[in-house]
Each structure stands twice: as C-alpha cells, then as structure tokens.
Amino acid sequence: VQLQASGGGLVQAGGSLRLSCVVSVSSPFRLYVLGWYRQTPGTQRELVAEISTGYRKTYADSAKGRFTVSRDNAAKTVYLQMNGLKPEDTAVYFCYAKVPNSSAKYWGQGTQVTVSS
C-alpha cells in the first residue's frame, strides 16, 4: 500500500486548503478506512479526521465545523477540506489507510500546512 499526499502550503488565518491523498492498493480501495493525522515538532501525531468504509466520519474536536473529510473510491483518493484555518493548525499532515478492526496503518509521506496570523 502506498499513499501520496499533496495540497499543503502557506495560507493566512481564515483561509482554506484542500489536502489530497492518492492511495495505491492491490485490494479494493473501498475496504480501507482512511483518514488524516497531524504532527508538530516534539509532539505525537494526533487524529484530525477519519472516514470509514461506510462513509461514517469522525473528527477531532479541533476540526469539527471547519474540516471535512471525504473519499472518492473511484479515484482511490481521500480528501481533507480545511476552512477557517488557524495558526494552531500549522503542522505536517499525514494521510493513512487501514483495514477495519486492525491497528496497523499505512502512512503517506506528510504534507506541510502553515497558517500565518
């Protein structure tokens, strides 16, 4: 399983970005739970959003109302639409894929999001 994330960048507070992550898998893409974590230097990765195989969405409290996770099974891609960005959203964002009921995750390479005040 390989994941390629893109879409990060520098944006002013209040702005928007859309992250994309293309997933290369040999097994059916629809079988994977997908999501996004983020990490700042010296901290652990924290879950931002997750979307299940049945399109159920889970968000961190910090992301609720501002971020939207979605998936396109035909394009084998997971997205993270981020609106109303704040300086505290600055982090490296990592996409992941996992099989349901498994703790093992496959990770993308990370994409930097920087929000200026």
MARGU-794277 format. One line per field, with one value per atom (N, C-alpha, C): residue number from 1; chain; atom name; y, z, x. Coordinates in nm, 2 decimals, always signed. Each point is the difference from the previous one (the first is absolute). Example, Ala and Ser with C-alpha at 12.3 -4.5 7.8 and 13.67 -1.06 7.14 Angstrom:
2
resi: (1 | 1 | 1 | 2 | 2 | 2)
chain: (A | A | A | A | A | A)
name: (N | CA | C | N | CA | C)
v: (-0.57 | +0.12 | +0.12 | +0.11 | +0.11 | +0.11)
w: (+0.78 | +0.00 | +0.00 | -0.07 | +0.00 | +0.08)
u: (+1.32 | -0.09 | +0.09 | -0.04 | +0.09 | -0.08)
This chain:
117
resi: (1 | 1 | 1 | 2 | 2 | 2 | 3 | 3 | 3 | 4 | 4 | 4 | 5 | 5 | 5 | 6 | 6 | 6 | 7 | 7 | 7 | 8 | 8 | 8 | 9 | 9 | 9 | 10 | 10 | 10 | 11 | 11 | 11 | 12 | 12 | 12 | 13 | 13 | 13 | 14 | 14 | 14 | 15 | 15 | 15 | 16 | 16 | 16 | 17 | 17 | 17 | 18 | 18 | 18 | 19 | 19 | 19 | 20 | 20 | 20 | 21 | 21 | 21 | 22 | 22 | 22 | 23 | 23 | 23 | 24 | 24 | 24 | 25 | 25 | 25 | 26 | 26 | 26 | 27 | 27 | 27 | 28 | 28 | 28 | 29 | 29 | 29 | 30 | 30 | 30 | 31 | 31 | 31 | 32 | 32 | 32 | 33 | 33 | 33 | 34 | 34 | 34 | 35 | 35 | 35 | 36 | 36 | 36 | 37 | 37 | 37 | 38 | 38 | 38 | 39 | 39 | 39 | 40 | 40 | 40 | 41 | 41 | 41 | 42 | 42 | 42 | 43 | 43 | 43 | 44 | 44 | 44 | 45 | 45 | 45 | 46 | 46 | 46 | 47 | 47 | 47 | 48 | 48 | 48 | 49 | 49 | 49 | 50 | 50 | 50 | 51 | 51 | 51 | 52 | 52 | 52 | 53 | 53 | 53 | 54 | 54 | 54 | 55 | 55 | 55 | 56 | 56 | 56 | 57 | 57 | 57 | 58 | 58 | 58 | 59 | 59 | 59 | 60 | 60 | 60 | 61 | 61 | 61 | 62 | 62 | 62 | 63 | 63 | 63 | 64 | 64 | 64 | 65 | 65 | 65 | 66 | 66 | 66 | 67 | 67 | 67 | 68 | 68 | 68 | 69 | 69 | 69 | 70 | 70 | 70 | 71 | 71 | 71 | 72 | 72 | 72 | 73 | 73 | 73 | 74 | 74 | 74 | 75 | 75 | 75 | 76 | 76 | 76 | 77 | 77 | 77 | 78 | 78 | 78 | 79 | 79 | 79 | 80 | 80 | 80 | 81 | 81 | 81 | 82 | 82 | 82 | 83 | 83 | 83 | 84 | 84 | 84 | 85 | 85 | 85 | 86 | 86 | 86 | 87 | 87 | 87 | 88 | 88 | 88 | 89 | 89 | 89 | 90 | 90 | 90 | 91 | 91 | 91 | 92 | 92 | 92 | 93 | 93 | 93 | 94 | 94 | 94 | 95 | 95 | 95 | 96 | 96 | 96 | 97 | 97 | 97 | 98 | 98 | 98 | 99 | 99 | 99 | 100 | 100 | 100 | 101 | 101 | 101 | 102 | 102 | 102 | 103 | 103 | 103 | 104 | 104 | 104 | 105 | 105 | 105 | 106 | 106 | 106 | 107 | 107 | 107 | 108 | 108 | 108 | 109 | 109 | 109 | 110 | 110 | 110 | 111 | 111 | 111 | 112 | 112 | 112 | 113 | 113 | 113 | 114 | 114 | 114 | 115 | 115 | 115 | 116 | 116 | 116 | 117 | 117 | 117)
chain: (A | A | A | A | A | A | A | A | A | A | A | A | A | A | A | A | A | A | A | A | A | A | A | A | A | A | A | A | A | A | A | A | A | A | A | A | A | A | A | A | A | A | A | A | A | A | A | A | A | A | A | A | A | A | A | A | A | A | A | A | A | A | A | A | A | A | A | A | A | A | A | A | A | A | A | A | A | A | A | A | A | A | A | A | A | A | A | A | A | A | A | A | A | A | A | A | A | A | A | A | A | A | A | A | A | A | A | A | A | A | A | A | A | A | A | A | A | A | A | A | A | A | A | A | A | A | A | A | A | A | A | A | A | A | A | A | A | A | A | A | A | A | A | A | A | A | A | A | A | A | A | A | A | A | A | A | A | A | A | A | A | A | A | A | A | A | A | A | A | A | A | A | A | A | A | A | A | A | A | A | A | A | A | A | A | A | A | A | A | A | A | A | A | A | A | A | A | A | A | A | A | A | A | A | A | A | A | A | A | A | A | A | A | A | A | A | A | A | A | A | A | A | A | A | A | A | A | A | A | A | A | A | A | A | A | A | A | A | A | A | A | A | A | A | A | A | A | A | A | A | A | A | A | A | A | A | A | A | A | A | A | A | A | A | A | A | A | A | A | A | A | A | A | A | A | A | A | A | A | A | A | A | A | A | A | A | A | A | A | A | A | A | A | A | A | A | A | A | A | A | A | A | A | A | A | A | A | A | A | A | A | A | A | A | A | A | A | A | A | A | A | A | A | A | A | A | A | A | A | A | A | A | A | A | A | A | A | A | A | A | A | A | A | A | A | A | A | A | A | A | A)
name: (N | CA | C | N | CA | C | N | CA | C | N | CA | C | N | CA | C | N | CA | C | N | CA | C | N | CA | C | N | CA | C | N | CA | C | N | CA | C | N | CA | C | N | CA | C | N | CA | C | N | CA | C | N | CA | C | N | CA | C | N | CA | C | N | CA | C | N | CA | C | N | CA | C | N | CA | C | N | CA | C | N | CA | C | N | CA | C | N | CA | C | N | CA | C | N | CA | C | N | CA | C | N | CA | C | N | CA | C | N | CA | C | N | CA | C | N | CA | C | N | CA | C | N | CA | C | N | CA | C | N | CA | C | N | CA | C | N | CA | C | N | CA | C | N | CA | C | N | CA | C | N | CA | C | N | CA | C | N | CA | C | N | CA | C | N | CA | C | N | CA | C | N | CA | C | N | CA | C | N | CA | C | N | CA | C | N | CA | C | N | CA | C | N | CA | C | N | CA | C | N | CA | C | N | CA | C | N | CA | C | N | CA | C | N | CA | C | N | CA | C | N | CA | C | N | CA | C | N | CA | C | N | CA | C | N | CA | C | N | CA | C | N | CA | C | N | CA | C | N | CA | C | N | CA | C | N | CA | C | N | CA | C | N | CA | C | N | CA | C | N | CA | C | N | CA | C | N | CA | C | N | CA | C | N | CA | C | N | CA | C | N | CA | C | N | CA | C | N | CA | C | N | CA | C | N | CA | C | N | CA | C | N | CA | C | N | CA | C | N | CA | C | N | CA | C | N | CA | C | N | CA | C | N | CA | C | N | CA | C | N | CA | C | N | CA | C | N | CA | C | N | CA | C | N | CA | C | N | CA | C | N | CA | C | N | CA | C | N | CA | C | N | CA | C | N | CA | C | N | CA | C | N | CA | C | N | CA | C | N | CA | C | N | CA | C | N | CA | C | N | CA | C | N | CA | C | N | CA | C)
v: (-0.12 | +0.12 | +0.12 | +0.09 | +0.13 | +0.12 | +0.10 | +0.12 | +0.12 | +0.09 | +0.12 | +0.12 | +0.08 | +0.12 | +0.12 | +0.09 | +0.13 | +0.11 | +0.12 | +0.11 | +0.09 | -0.03 | +0.09 | +0.13 | +0.09 | +0.13 | +0.10 | +0.13 | +0.11 | +0.08 | +0.03 | +0.07 | +0.09 | +0.11 | +0.09 | -0.06 | +0.05 | -0.04 | +0.03 | -0.09 | +0.02 | -0.06 | -0.04 | -0.05 | -0.15 | -0.06 | -0.14 | -0.07 | -0.13 | -0.09 | -0.13 | -0.07 | -0.14 | -0.09 | -0.10 | -0.10 | -0.12 | -0.06 | -0.12 | -0.11 | -0.12 | -0.12 | -0.11 | -0.03 | -0.11 | -0.13 | -0.10 | -0.13 | -0.10 | -0.07 | -0.11 | -0.13 | -0.08 | -0.13 | -0.10 | -0.12 | -0.11 | -0.06 | +0.01 | -0.04 | +0.11 | -0.02 | +0.10 | +0.12 | +0.12 | +0.12 | +0.02 | -0.04 | +0.02 | -0.07 | -0.10 | -0.08 | +0.07 | +0.12 | +0.06 | +0.12 | +0.01 | +0.12 | +0.10 | +0.13 | +0.10 | +0.12 | +0.07 | +0.12 | +0.08 | +0.10 | +0.09 | +0.02 | +0.00 | +0.04 | +0.13 | +0.07 | +0.10 | +0.00 | +0.06 | +0.00 | +0.13 | +0.05 | +0.12 | -0.05 | +0.07 | -0.05 | -0.02 | -0.11 | -0.03 | -0.06 | -0.02 | -0.05 | -0.13 | -0.08 | -0.12 | +0.04 | -0.09 | +0.02 | +0.00 | +0.08 | +0.01 | -0.02 | -0.08 | -0.02 | +0.13 | +0.02 | +0.12 | -0.04 | -0.10 | -0.05 | -0.14 | -0.07 | -0.14 | -0.02 | -0.08 | -0.04 | -0.15 | -0.06 | -0.15 | -0.05 | -0.13 | -0.06 | +0.03 | +0.03 | +0.04 | +0.15 | +0.07 | +0.15 | +0.07 | -0.08 | +0.07 | +0.08 | +0.12 | +0.10 | +0.02 | +0.01 | +0.03 | +0.12 | +0.09 | +0.12 | +0.03 | +0.05 | +0.06 | +0.12 | +0.03 | +0.12 | +0.12 | +0.01 | +0.12 | +0.01 | -0.11 | +0.01 | +0.01 | -0.03 | +0.00 | +0.14 | +0.00 | +0.12 | +0.08 | -0.04 | +0.07 | -0.09 | -0.13 | -0.09 | -0.11 | -0.04 | -0.11 | -0.10 | -0.13 | -0.11 | -0.06 | -0.05 | -0.06 | -0.10 | -0.09 | -0.10 | -0.02 | -0.03 | -0.03 | -0.14 | -0.10 | -0.14 | -0.02 | +0.06 | -0.02 | +0.06 | +0.11 | +0.06 | -0.05 | -0.08 | -0.05 | +0.11 | +0.10 | +0.12 | +0.04 | +0.04 | +0.06 | +0.15 | +0.08 | +0.15 | +0.05 | +0.11 | +0.08 | +0.14 | +0.05 | +0.14 | +0.08 | +0.10 | +0.07 | +0.15 | +0.04 | +0.14 | +0.07 | +0.13 | +0.08 | -0.04 | -0.01 | -0.05 | +0.10 | -0.06 | +0.08 | -0.03 | +0.09 | -0.03 | -0.13 | -0.04 | -0.12 | -0.13 | +0.02 | -0.11 | -0.03 | +0.09 | -0.03 | -0.13 | -0.08 | -0.14 | -0.07 | -0.11 | -0.09 | -0.10 | -0.01 | -0.08 | -0.13 | -0.11 | -0.13 | -0.07 | -0.06 | -0.08 | -0.15 | -0.08 | -0.14 | -0.08 | -0.13 | -0.10 | -0.12 | -0.06 | -0.12 | -0.09 | -0.13 | -0.09 | +0.01 | -0.01 | +0.01 | -0.10 | +0.03 | -0.09 | -0.04 | +0.08 | -0.02 | +0.12 | -0.01 | +0.11 | +0.05 | -0.08 | +0.04 | +0.10 | +0.10 | +0.11 | +0.01 | +0.03 | +0.04 | +0.15 | +0.06 | +0.15 | +0.06 | +0.12 | +0.08 | +0.07 | +0.08 | +0.07 | +0.13 | +0.05 | +0.13 | +0.12 | +0.09 | +0.13 | +0.11 | +0.10 | +0.11 | +0.10 | +0.04 | +0.11 | +0.10 | +0.12 | +0.11 | +0.12 | +0.04 | +0.10 | +0.12 | +0.11 | +0.12 | +0.09 | +0.07 | +0.09 | +0.14)
w: (+0.00 | +0.00 | +0.00 | -0.09 | -0.01 | +0.00 | +0.07 | +0.01 | -0.03 | -0.08 | -0.05 | +0.03 | +0.10 | +0.04 | -0.07 | -0.02 | -0.06 | +0.04 | -0.03 | +0.03 | +0.11 | +0.07 | +0.11 | -0.05 | +0.09 | -0.04 | +0.11 | -0.04 | +0.09 | -0.03 | +0.11 | -0.02 | +0.12 | -0.02 | +0.11 | +0.09 | +0.12 | +0.09 | -0.06 | +0.01 | -0.06 | -0.14 | -0.06 | -0.13 | +0.00 | -0.12 | -0.02 | -0.08 | +0.02 | -0.08 | -0.01 | -0.11 | -0.02 | -0.02 | +0.09 | -0.01 | -0.07 | -0.08 | -0.07 | +0.03 | -0.01 | +0.02 | -0.09 | -0.09 | -0.10 | +0.06 | +0.00 | +0.06 | -0.10 | -0.01 | -0.09 | +0.08 | -0.04 | +0.07 | -0.10 | +0.03 | -0.09 | +0.03 | +0.13 | +0.04 | -0.02 | +0.01 | -0.03 | +0.10 | -0.06 | +0.08 | +0.10 | -0.04 | +0.09 | +0.13 | +0.01 | +0.12 | +0.11 | -0.03 | +0.09 | +0.07 | +0.13 | +0.08 | -0.03 | -0.02 | -0.04 | +0.09 | +0.01 | +0.09 | -0.01 | +0.09 | +0.01 | +0.15 | +0.02 | +0.13 | -0.03 | +0.11 | -0.02 | +0.12 | -0.03 | +0.10 | +0.00 | +0.11 | +0.02 | +0.06 | -0.01 | +0.06 | +0.15 | +0.04 | +0.14 | +0.06 | -0.09 | +0.05 | -0.08 | +0.06 | -0.07 | -0.10 | -0.10 | -0.10 | +0.06 | -0.04 | +0.05 | -0.11 | +0.02 | -0.10 | -0.03 | -0.13 | -0.04 | -0.05 | -0.09 | -0.05 | -0.06 | +0.00 | -0.05 | -0.07 | -0.11 | -0.07 | -0.02 | +0.04 | +0.00 | -0.14 | -0.02 | -0.12 | -0.03 | +0.10 | -0.02 | +0.00 | -0.01 | -0.01 | +0.13 | +0.11 | +0.13 | +0.03 | +0.05 | +0.02 | +0.15 | +0.04 | +0.13 | +0.00 | +0.09 | +0.00 | +0.14 | +0.01 | +0.12 | +0.04 | +0.12 | +0.05 | -0.07 | -0.02 | -0.06 | -0.15 | -0.06 | -0.15 | -0.02 | +0.09 | -0.02 | -0.04 | -0.10 | -0.05 | -0.10 | -0.01 | -0.09 | -0.11 | +0.03 | -0.09 | -0.04 | -0.13 | -0.05 | -0.07 | +0.05 | -0.07 | -0.10 | -0.11 | -0.10 | -0.07 | -0.08 | -0.08 | -0.13 | -0.10 | -0.13 | -0.03 | +0.01 | -0.02 | -0.15 | -0.09 | -0.14 | -0.03 | +0.07 | -0.02 | +0.10 | +0.10 | +0.10 | +0.08 | +0.03 | +0.06 | +0.13 | +0.10 | +0.12 | +0.00 | +0.04 | +0.01 | +0.14 | +0.02 | +0.12 | -0.03 | +0.00 | -0.03 | +0.13 | +0.01 | +0.12 | -0.02 | +0.07 | -0.01 | +0.13 | +0.00 | +0.13 | +0.07 | -0.08 | +0.06 | +0.11 | +0.10 | +0.11 | +0.01 | +0.06 | +0.01 | +0.08 | +0.09 | +0.07 | -0.08 | -0.13 | -0.09 | -0.07 | +0.02 | -0.06 | +0.04 | -0.09 | +0.03 | -0.14 | +0.02 | -0.11 | +0.00 | -0.11 | -0.01 | -0.07 | +0.06 | -0.05 | -0.03 | -0.12 | -0.03 | +0.04 | +0.02 | +0.03 | -0.05 | -0.01 | -0.04 | +0.09 | +0.04 | +0.08 | -0.03 | +0.03 | -0.02 | +0.13 | -0.01 | +0.12 | +0.10 | +0.13 | +0.11 | +0.01 | -0.07 | +0.01 | +0.06 | +0.08 | +0.05 | -0.09 | -0.10 | -0.09 | -0.10 | -0.02 | -0.10 | -0.10 | -0.12 | -0.11 | -0.01 | -0.01 | +0.01 | -0.13 | -0.03 | -0.10 | +0.05 | -0.08 | +0.03 | +0.08 | +0.01 | +0.07 | -0.09 | +0.03 | -0.07 | +0.09 | -0.01 | +0.10 | -0.03 | +0.11 | +0.00 | +0.10 | -0.05 | +0.08 | -0.01 | +0.12 | +0.00 | +0.07 | -0.07 | +0.06 | +0.06 | +0.10 | +0.07 | -0.06)
u: (+0.08 | -0.08 | +0.09 | -0.03 | +0.08 | -0.10 | +0.04 | -0.08 | +0.08 | -0.06 | +0.07 | -0.09 | +0.04 | -0.07 | +0.05 | -0.10 | +0.04 | -0.10 | +0.03 | -0.10 | +0.04 | +0.10 | +0.04 | +0.06 | +0.03 | +0.05 | -0.01 | +0.03 | -0.01 | -0.13 | -0.07 | -0.13 | -0.02 | -0.07 | -0.03 | -0.11 | +0.00 | -0.11 | -0.14 | -0.09 | -0.13 | -0.01 | +0.11 | +0.00 | -0.03 | +0.01 | -0.04 | +0.11 | +0.00 | +0.09 | -0.08 | +0.03 | -0.05 | +0.12 | +0.01 | +0.10 | -0.06 | +0.09 | -0.04 | +0.10 | -0.04 | +0.08 | -0.04 | +0.08 | -0.02 | +0.05 | -0.08 | +0.04 | +0.01 | +0.12 | +0.02 | +0.00 | -0.11 | -0.02 | -0.03 | +0.03 | -0.04 | -0.13 | -0.04 | -0.13 | -0.10 | -0.13 | -0.10 | +0.01 | +0.01 | +0.02 | -0.12 | -0.12 | -0.11 | +0.00 | +0.10 | +0.01 | +0.08 | +0.06 | +0.09 | -0.07 | +0.03 | -0.03 | +0.11 | -0.03 | +0.09 | +0.00 | +0.10 | +0.00 | +0.12 | +0.00 | +0.12 | +0.04 | +0.13 | +0.05 | +0.09 | +0.04 | +0.09 | +0.10 | +0.11 | +0.11 | +0.08 | +0.03 | +0.09 | +0.13 | +0.11 | +0.13 | -0.01 | +0.05 | +0.00 | -0.13 | -0.10 | -0.12 | -0.04 | -0.09 | -0.05 | -0.10 | -0.01 | -0.11 | -0.13 | -0.09 | -0.14 | -0.10 | -0.10 | -0.10 | -0.08 | -0.01 | -0.08 | -0.14 | +0.00 | -0.13 | +0.02 | -0.11 | +0.00 | -0.14 | +0.01 | -0.12 | +0.00 | -0.11 | -0.01 | -0.03 | -0.01 | -0.03 | -0.15 | -0.08 | -0.14 | -0.02 | +0.10 | +0.00 | -0.04 | +0.01 | -0.02 | +0.13 | -0.02 | +0.11 | +0.02 | +0.12 | +0.04 | +0.10 | -0.02 | +0.09 | +0.05 | +0.13 | +0.05 | -0.09 | -0.01 | -0.07 | +0.05 | +0.13 | +0.06 | -0.04 | -0.05 | -0.03 | -0.15 | -0.08 | -0.14 | -0.05 | -0.08 | -0.06 | +0.09 | +0.12 | +0.10 | +0.05 | +0.02 | +0.07 | -0.11 | +0.02 | -0.08 | +0.08 | -0.01 | +0.07 | -0.10 | +0.06 | -0.09 | +0.09 | -0.07 | +0.08 | -0.07 | +0.08 | -0.04 | +0.05 | -0.08 | +0.05 | +0.04 | -0.06 | +0.04 | +0.14 | +0.03 | +0.13 | +0.10 | -0.04 | +0.09 | +0.06 | -0.08 | +0.06 | -0.09 | +0.07 | -0.06 | +0.04 | -0.10 | +0.02 | -0.02 | +0.06 | -0.03 | -0.02 | -0.12 | -0.03 | +0.01 | +0.09 | +0.02 | -0.04 | -0.10 | -0.04 | +0.02 | +0.00 | +0.02 | +0.13 | +0.11 | +0.12 | +0.06 | +0.06 | +0.05 | +0.15 | +0.08 | +0.14 | +0.03 | -0.08 | +0.02 | -0.03 | -0.05 | -0.01 | +0.13 | +0.10 | +0.13 | +0.06 | +0.03 | +0.05 | +0.04 | +0.06 | +0.01 | -0.12 | -0.07 | -0.12 | +0.03 | -0.04 | +0.03 | -0.13 | -0.01 | -0.12 | +0.04 | -0.11 | +0.03 | -0.12 | +0.03 | -0.10 | +0.02 | -0.11 | +0.00 | -0.12 | +0.02 | -0.11 | -0.08 | -0.13 | -0.08 | +0.03 | +0.00 | +0.03 | +0.14 | +0.09 | +0.14 | +0.06 | +0.11 | +0.07 | +0.11 | +0.03 | +0.11 | -0.04 | +0.08 | -0.04 | +0.11 | -0.04 | +0.10 | +0.00 | +0.12 | +0.01 | +0.05 | -0.05 | +0.06 | +0.12 | +0.06 | +0.13 | -0.02 | -0.12 | -0.02 | +0.01 | -0.09 | +0.00 | -0.01 | +0.09 | +0.00 | -0.11 | -0.06 | -0.10 | +0.04 | +0.02 | +0.04 | -0.10 | -0.05 | -0.11 | +0.06 | +0.01 | +0.06 | -0.11 | +0.03 | -0.09 | -0.01)
